[in-house]
Amino acid sequence: MNQDLPAIAAFLYREARLLDDRQWDAWLELYASDVTYWMPTWDDDDQLTEDPHSQISLIFYPSRDGLEDRVFRIKTERSGASTPEPRTSHNVNNIELLDTRGDELDVRYNFHTLSHRYKVTDQFFGTCFVTLRRQGESLLISNKKIVLKNDYIRQVIDIYHV
């Protein structure tokens, strides 16, 4: 199982770099068409919400279509929350391979993102749980759950923050 860790790490580092370099189309290519992309919120009891269909989420896209729409809005400056685009630095660490099921790998990792916009630098940090699907020689993200640990933030959270 550990022989996959270098390839997994390289894949996750590439995703982070593509976000930092604003290479939106290449970033989207890392995601399967049936991906679920979800950032739950913390409830009043300091527990994560469990159902994106019936509870509040910070971000929820039930397929890649939602991510594609978000990228379209960013690229065409139809997103006030993203204009001007922030400069980001994504840092990925503590990568663990949790399980392997056929062509799928369950991975957990921590992230710390610095985001600079309007002469102010914000930081976002947390843990991601992803399922990577082997497709030929490459990997695709088929599920991504982002647990944002510092959820008291002063702005709208977006895909490039995590």
N, C-alpha and C positions, 0 to 999 in steps of 0.2 A: 504494500500500500504506500509506503513512504517514497518509493521510486517515482511517484507522480508529483511529489511536492515541488521539485524545481520547475516542472512545466506549469503547475498550478500557479506558483508564485510569478513566473514570467507572464502568464496570462493576466493576472490581477494587476501587476505593475503596468502592463500595456493599457489596460482599461483606464487606470489612473492617469497615465500620460496622455491618452487621447482626450480625456476631459480637460486636463491642464492646457493642452494645445488647441482646444476647441475644434477638434477634428470630429465633428458630430456624426457624419455619415459612417466613418470608420468605426466610431464608438457603437453606433446602432447595429453594425454587422456582428458585434459580439453577442447579440441577444437573439434567442430563438423566437420564432413568430408566436409561439404559445407561451411566452414568458409571463410570469406574474411578478410585478415589481411593486413592493409594498413597504411603506414606512408607517408602522402603527404609532399611535400616540400613547402617552401615559394617562391613565385615568386618575380620578381623585384619590384613589387608594394606593397610588404609586405602583400600579400594575399595568402591564401593556394590554392594549385592546387586543382581542383575539379574532375578530371577524370583520374584515374590511367591507363586507356587504351590509352589515347592520350597525357597525360602530364607527366612530370618527377615526380617520387616518390622516397623517400628515401628507402622505403621497400614496396613491393607489392607481395602478394601471393593470387591468386584468389581461392585457395582451400587449404585444409590441406596437400595435396601432396607436395606443396612448403615448408611448415614448416617441413614436414618429411624429405625431401631432405636436408634442412639446418641442421637439427639435426644429420642426418647421417654423413654429412661432419664434423661437430663439434666432434662427438664421434669417428670418425675414423681418426682424425687429418689430414683431407684433406682440411682444411681451414687454410691457412696461417694467415688470419686475426684473427683467434681464437686460435692460438698456440703461446705461452701457453694461456690457458683459463684465462680470468681475474677473479679476486675475486670480487664479487658484493654484494651490499646491496641495496635491493629494498625497498622503503618506499612508502606506499599507504595511501592517506588521502583524505578528503573532498568528501567522497562517497555520491552520490545522486542518488536516484531512480527517473528517469525522466518520465517514462511511462510504462504501462503494457498493453500488447496486447495478450490476450489468454495465451499461454505458454511462451511468450517472455517478457523479462524485459529490458528496455533501461536504461543504467546506465552511469553516468559520474563520473570520479574521477581524482585526481591529483596524479602524481608520482614524486619521486626524487630518482635517482639511483646513487650510488657511485660505481665506477669501478676502481679497482687497478690492474695494469699490468706494468711490466718493471719499478718498483719502482716509478711509477707516478699514482696519483689518479685523475681521471676525474669524472665529474658529468654531468648527463643528467636529464632534468626535463621537465614536460609538463602535458598535459591533455589527458586522454583516454576516448573514447566513445565506449562502448561495448553493444552488445545485448546478453543477456544470455537466453538460451532456457532451460526450464524445461524439463527434461527427467526422468520420474519416480520421485525418491526422490533426484536426483542430478541435477546439472546445467552444461551446456556446453556453451562455447563461440561460437556464430554463426556469429558474426561480431565484428571486432576490428579496430578502427581508432585511431591512435596515433598521437597527435599533439605535436611534439618536439619543445619546446620554445627556446632552445639554440642550434640552428642548425648550427652555425659556430663552427665546431668541427675539431679536428686535426687527426681524424682517421675514418675508416669505421664504420658505425653504424650497429649494429646487434640485433638480437632478445633478447639477454641477457642484453642489455643496457636499455631496456624499460620495 
